[in-house]
Amino acid sequence: MSKIKTHSGASKRFSVTKNGRVKYSHQNRRHILTKRSTKRKRALRRSAYVADCIEKNIKKLIPYA
């Protein structure tokens, strides 16, 4: 059986932790930040974990992560 191809877009956005959870970095942090509040920008700095309902789908996209 051949290898599964990794989804390159998903591999750039998500990573799997040691415990098997899928971690990602928030969006909306690149430009036009003057209109956002300091509190919002500070919250977007932190990384987050994917919801349980879509975690399985993302793990299929990045099988060797």
C-alpha positions in Angstrom: 0.0 0.0 0.0 1.3 3.4 -0.9 2.0 6.3 1.5 -0.7 8.8 2.3 0.1 12.3 1.1 0.2 15.1 3.7 -2.1 18.1 3.0 0.5 20.8 2.7 -1.9 23.6 3.8 -2.9 21.7 6.9 0.7 20.9 7.8 1.6 24.6 7.8 -1.3 25.5 10.0 -1.6 22.6 12.5 0.7 20.5 14.7 0.1 17.5 16.9 1.3 17.6 20.5 2.7 14.7 22.5 -0.7 14.0 24.0 -2.2 13.8 20.5 -4.1 17.1 20.6 -4.0 19.4 17.5 -2.6 22.8 18.1 -2.9 25.9 15.9 -2.1 29.6 15.8 -4.9 32.1 15.6 -5.7 34.0 12.4 -6.1 37.8 12.0 -2.7 38.7 13.3 -0.9 39.9 10.1 -1.9 43.4 9.2 -4.5 46.1 9.8 -4.1 45.7 13.6 -4.8 49.3 14.5 -8.6 48.8 14.6 -8.3 45.9 17.0 -8.2 46.4 20.7 -5.1 45.6 22.7 -7.0 42.9 24.6 -8.0 41.2 21.3 -4.5 41.3 19.9 -3.0 39.8 23.1 -5.6 37.0 23.0 -4.7 36.2 19.4 -1.0 35.7 20.3 -1.8 32.6 22.3 -2.0 29.3 20.4 -5.2 27.2 20.8 -6.4 23.7 20.4 -8.8 22.4 17.7 -12.3 21.4 18.8 -12.9 17.7 19.4 -15.4 17.4 16.6 -12.9 18.3 13.8 -9.8 17.0 15.4 -10.2 13.6 13.7 -10.5 15.2 10.2 -7.3 17.3 10.7 -5.3 14.3 11.9 -6.2 12.5 8.6 -4.7 15.5 6.7 -1.4 15.3 8.6 -0.8 11.6 9.1 2.9 11.8 9.8 2.9 14.8 12.2 
